[in-house]
Amino acid sequence: MRQLLALTLLLPPETGALVRLTRTILDCGCRIAESSCTSLGSETALVFLVSGSWDSIARLESNLERLRDKQGLALIYKRTAEAEAHSDLLPYEIDLVALEHEGIVHEVTAFLDERSIAVVGFSASAYPAAHTGAPMFSLHMTIGIPSGTHIATLREEFIGFCDDLNLDAILEPLKE
């Protein structure tokens, strides 16, 4: 029976750390089912969903502990189960750009949570504006809107919310 392990790590900037990690996963008889990677400061942040048999996942868990200690990695892992399909959620996305200021992610997630809208994934970054150098903030979110939600009303509320916080954003169906 297929087992799943959710794995999150911070790798140092040295080359070879990712190769050693993926070799460990392979040598334990597991495979990477899903993954994402991003740079956070001088570290590389990785999120993996690893699959394998019960014994191969157990072997990987013990090898991860050794790799963590030997390489000085920040590591969190947990056994998990297949995600449940949510056919009652409509897949939408939010793209937002604004002058950077404190609390944007909190305000947006609070708005969504008040309406029982699930955050499926998001990425955010701060950067200087091209011509002026002004500090900017960009946020992309994938969300699941309950199917009973009146989309036109939600859009109106979202536009008002964004206007109040001086956020430039769009809410639209997810493009696959």
C-alpha positions in Angstrom: 0.0 0.0 0.0 1.3 3.4 -1.0 2.5 5.6 2.0 3.1 9.3 1.8 5.6 11.5 3.6 5.3 15.3 3.6 8.8 16.7 3.8 10.0 20.4 4.3 13.6 21.4 4.4 16.0 24.4 4.3 19.1 23.6 2.4 22.3 25.6 2.7 23.6 27.4 -0.4 26.4 24.8 -1.0 26.1 22.8 -4.1 25.4 19.1 -3.8 22.9 19.2 -0.9 19.9 18.7 -3.2 21.7 15.9 -5.0 22.4 14.1 -1.7 18.8 14.5 -0.6 17.3 13.2 -3.8 19.8 10.3 -3.8 18.7 9.4 -0.3 15.1 9.4 -1.4 15.9 7.2 -4.3 18.2 4.8 -2.4 15.4 4.2 0.1 13.1 3.0 -2.6 10.9 6.1 -2.6 9.9 8.6 -5.2 9.1 12.3 -5.3 5.4 12.6 -6.1 5.1 16.4 -5.8 7.6 19.2 -5.1 8.2 22.9 -4.9 11.4 24.9 -4.3 12.2 28.5 -3.7 15.0 30.7 -2.4 14.5 32.3 0.9 17.4 34.5 1.7 20.5 32.5 1.3 18.7 29.2 1.9 16.8 27.0 -0.5 13.4 25.9 0.8 12.0 22.6 -0.5 8.7 21.0 0.0 8.3 17.4 -1.2 5.5 14.8 -1.1 7.4 11.5 -1.2 5.7 8.1 -1.8 6.7 4.6 -1.2 5.9 1.4 0.6 5.6 1.4 4.4 9.1 0.1 4.9 10.7 2.3 2.3 9.2 5.4 4.0 10.4 4.1 7.4 13.9 3.7 6.0 13.8 7.2 4.5 12.7 8.7 7.9 15.7 7.2 9.6 18.1 8.3 6.8 16.6 11.8 6.9 17.6 12.1 10.5 21.2 11.1 9.7 21.3 13.5 6.7 19.9 16.3 8.9 22.5 15.8 11.5 25.4 15.3 9.1 24.5 18.2 6.8 23.0 20.6 9.4 19.6 20.8 7.6 16.4 22.3 9.0 14.0 19.5 8.5 10.4 18.7 9.2 8.5 15.6 8.0 5.2 13.9 8.7 3.3 11.0 7.3 0.2 12.0 5.5 -2.6 10.7 3.4 -3.9 11.3 -0.1 -5.7 14.7 -0.4 -9.5 14.4 -0.5 -11.1 15.8 -3.7 -13.3 18.8 -2.9 -15.8 18.9 -5.7 -17.8 21.5 -3.8 -15.0 24.1 -4.1 -14.6 26.3 -7.2 -10.9 26.8 -8.2 -10.1 30.5 -8.4 -6.9 32.6 -8.2 -6.0 36.0 -6.9 -3.2 38.1 -8.4 -2.3 41.1 -6.3 0.3 43.9 -6.6 0.7 46.8 -4.1 3.2 49.1 -2.5 4.8 47.0 0.2 3.4 47.5 3.6 3.0 45.3 6.7 0.2 42.8 7.0 -0.9 42.3 3.4 -0.9 38.5 3.5 -2.7 38.6 6.9 -5.4 40.9 5.7 -6.0 38.9 2.5 -6.1 35.5 4.3 -8.4 37.0 7.0 -10.8 38.2 4.3 -10.8 34.7 2.7 -11.2 32.9 6.1 -14.2 35.0 7.0 -15.9 33.7 3.9 -14.8 30.0 4.4 -12.6 30.2 1.3 -9.8 27.7 1.3 -6.3 28.8 0.5 -4.8 26.0 -1.6 -1.5 27.6 -2.3 0.3 31.0 -2.6 3.5 32.7 -3.4 4.6 36.2 -2.4 7.6 38.4 -3.0 8.8 41.9 -2.4 10.8 43.7 -5.0 11.8 47.3 -6.1 9.6 48.9 -8.8 11.4 49.0 -12.1 11.7 52.8 -12.7 11.2 54.3 -9.2 12.7 51.7 -6.9 9.6 51.9 -4.7 9.2 48.8 -2.5 6.5 46.6 -4.1 4.7 43.4 -3.1 3.3 40.7 -5.3 1.0 37.9 -4.2 -0.5 35.0 -6.2 -3.0 32.7 -4.5 -4.9 29.7 -5.6 -8.1 29.4 -3.6 -11.2 27.1 -3.4 -14.5 29.0 -3.2 -17.5 27.1 -1.8 -19.8 26.3 -4.7 -22.8 28.0 -2.9 -21.0 31.4 -2.9 -22.5 34.1 -5.1 -19.4 35.0 -7.1 -20.6 38.5 -8.2 -21.2 39.5 -4.5 -17.8 38.0 -3.6 -16.1 40.0 -6.3 -17.8 43.2 -5.2 -16.7 42.6 -1.6 -13.2 41.8 -2.7 -12.9 44.9 -4.9 -14.1 47.0 -2.0 -11.6 45.3 0.4 -8.7 45.9 -2.1 -9.7 49.6 -2.6 -9.8 50.2 1.2 -6.2 48.8 1.5 -4.9 50.3 -1.8 -4.3 46.9 -3.3 -4.4 46.2 -7.1 -5.9 42.7 -7.5 -7.9 40.4 -9.6 -10.0 37.4 -8.7 -10.7 35.1 -11.5 -11.3 31.4 -12.3 -8.2 29.3 -12.2 -6.6 28.8 -15.6 -5.2 25.3 -15.8 
